[in-house]
Amino acid sequence: MQDFLFQVVKVHSDHNVYILKADLDQALNQAKSPQTFIKSLVPQVFTEAALKGSTAQGYPSRNMGRKKLKQRHVLPRLDPEGRKAILSKCYLSL
């Protein structure tokens, strides 16, 4: 059996979302709260392009006021499978 330089693990057993074991271990070790744990996992699960072209819930930012909010293009949601995997892992780990 070969030893691989990088070990990949499922973020949560119920979801088909994988990241590097070292990244997951680092996120767990550095987490001081559920929010910091989630923030450290998000860039590991989602690509930079997905993060720039999507929002967590599929809604535009609300800090611009209602008038501009109605004029803004609504970005798609991040992949639900990735979101669920991160939240499930957070609830089990912290």
PERAPE-V194754 format. One line per field, one symbol per residue. burial: b if it has 16 or more other ideal C-beta (glycine too) atoms within 10 Angstrom, else e. A space follows every 10 residues. Layout:
burial=???
//
This chain:
burial=eeeeeeeeee bbeebebebe eebbeebeee beeeeebbeb bbebbbeeee eeeeeeeeeb eeeeeeeeee eeeebeebee ebbebbbbbb eeee
//
